[in-house]
Amino acid sequence: MQEPRNLNTVDEILDFAIEKEQDAFEFYTLWSGKVESNAISDVFRELAVNEKAHKAFLTDVKSGKKIPPAPKEVTNLSISDYLVEIEPTPGMDYQSALMVAMQREKSANQLYTNLASKVSAEEIQNMFLTLAAEEAKHKLRLESIYDDEILREN
């Protein structure tokens, strides 16, 4: 996920974040039907549901809903830090699909961490840090699957 250069207001930042969550939802929904493995298809469908919930959360925040405090730091296995970036392809295998998803969740985590640093309102910072932690949880889950099912098999 790339961060835009010209976000000047909290509303512009929230609109951008909402758009990115919609993009993530659409990506996981689309690719859940294009991968060979039923297991990764199920993971992608679950991630789509999570991204849809993030979009709803951001929409609620934009409309004035109270923001919960940011959660504590999430464990990072850092597996995705050492993998080659790949593009999704129809029929990609289980390992490739996991790699693509880990990359996307890592990018989303970085995006929200960066957006948190761009706003001065503590409540909005906490919201972005909450979303960064959610994306880190998704990445941790994917890295755990990769560790258990790919790395340990080799």
C-alpha positions in Angstrom: 0.0 0.0 0.0 1.4 3.3 -1.0 0.9 6.4 1.0 -0.3 9.4 -0.9 1.6 12.7 -0.8 -1.2 15.3 -0.4 -3.4 14.5 2.6 -3.9 17.7 4.5 -6.9 17.0 6.7 -8.1 14.2 8.9 -11.1 13.7 6.6 -8.8 13.3 3.6 -6.6 10.8 5.6 -9.7 8.8 6.7 -11.1 8.8 3.1 -7.8 7.5 1.9 -7.7 4.7 4.6 -11.4 3.8 3.8 -10.4 3.5 0.1 -7.4 1.3 0.9 -9.6 -1.0 3.1 -12.1 -1.3 0.2 -9.2 -2.2 -2.1 -8.0 -4.9 0.3 -11.5 -6.3 0.6 -11.9 -6.5 -3.2 -8.4 -8.0 -3.5 -9.0 -10.8 -1.0 -12.6 -11.4 -2.3 -11.3 -11.7 -5.9 -8.3 -13.8 -5.2 -10.2 -16.2 -2.9 -11.7 -17.6 -6.0 -8.5 -17.7 -8.1 -6.2 -19.7 -5.8 -5.8 -23.5 -6.1 -5.9 -24.2 -2.4 -9.2 -24.4 -0.5 -7.2 -23.6 2.7 -5.8 -20.3 1.4 -9.2 -19.5 -0.2 -10.7 -19.7 3.2 -8.0 -17.5 4.7 -8.5 -14.9 1.9 -12.3 -14.9 2.5 -11.6 -14.4 6.3 -9.2 -11.5 5.5 -11.8 -10.0 3.2 -14.3 -10.0 6.1 -11.7 -8.4 8.4 -10.9 -5.6 5.8 -14.6 -4.9 5.4 -14.8 -4.5 9.2 -11.8 -2.1 9.1 -13.6 0.0 6.5 -16.8 0.1 8.7 -14.6 1.1 11.7 -13.0 4.0 9.7 -16.4 5.1 8.4 -17.8 5.1 12.0 -14.8 7.1 13.2 -15.3 9.6 10.3 -18.9 10.0 11.5 -17.9 10.7 15.0 -17.8 7.4 16.8 -15.5 7.1 19.8 -12.2 5.4 19.1 -10.9 2.7 21.5 -7.3 2.9 22.8 -4.6 1.3 20.7 -3.7 -2.3 21.6 -0.3 -3.4 22.8 2.3 -4.4 20.3 1.8 -7.6 18.3 4.4 -10.3 17.9 6.3 -10.1 14.7 7.8 -13.3 13.3 9.4 -11.3 10.5 9.2 -14.1 8.0 7.8 -11.8 5.3 10.9 -9.6 5.7 13.0 -12.3 4.1 10.7 -13.4 1.2 11.0 -12.2 -2.4 8.0 -10.1 -3.4 5.8 -11.7 -5.9 2.7 -10.7 -7.9 -0.5 -12.7 -7.6 -1.4 -15.0 -10.5 -4.5 -17.0 -11.2 -4.1 -20.5 -9.8 -1.1 -19.5 -7.7 -0.1 -22.2 -5.3 -0.5 -22.2 -1.5 3.0 -20.9 -0.7 2.7 -18.1 -3.2 -0.7 -17.0 -2.0 0.6 -16.9 1.6 3.5 -14.8 0.4 1.3 -12.3 -1.4 -1.0 -12.0 1.6 1.9 -11.5 4.0 3.3 -8.8 1.8 0.0 -7.0 1.6 -0.6 -7.1 5.4 3.0 -5.9 6.1 2.4 -2.9 3.7 -1.0 -2.2 5.4 0.7 -2.2 8.8 3.4 0.2 7.6 0.8 2.5 6.0 -1.2 2.8 9.2 1.9 3.4 11.3 3.0 6.1 8.9 -0.5 7.7 8.8 -0.5 7.8 12.7 2.7 9.9 12.6 1.0 12.4 10.2 -1.8 13.5 12.5 -1.6 15.4 15.7 -4.9 14.4 17.3 -4.1 11.6 19.8 -7.4 9.9 19.2 -6.8 9.7 15.5 -3.2 8.5 16.1 -4.6 5.7 18.3 -7.1 4.8 15.7 -4.4 4.3 13.1 -2.2 2.4 15.6 -5.2 0.2 16.3 -5.5 -0.6 12.6 -1.8 -1.1 12.3 -2.0 -3.7 15.1 -4.9 -5.4 13.3 -2.9 -5.7 10.1 0.1 -7.0 12.2 -2.2 -9.6 13.6 -3.2 -10.7 10.1 0.4 -10.8 9.1 1.3 -12.8 12.2 -1.4 -15.3 11.4 -0.2 -15.7 7.9 3.4 -16.0 9.0 2.4 -18.7 11.5 0.7 -20.7 8.8 3.7 -20.2 6.5 6.0 -21.3 9.3 3.9 -24.4 10.2 3.0 -25.5 6.8 5.8 -24.4 4.4 9.0 -23.9 6.4 8.6 -27.0 8.6 7.8 -29.2 5.6 11.1 -28.3 4.0 
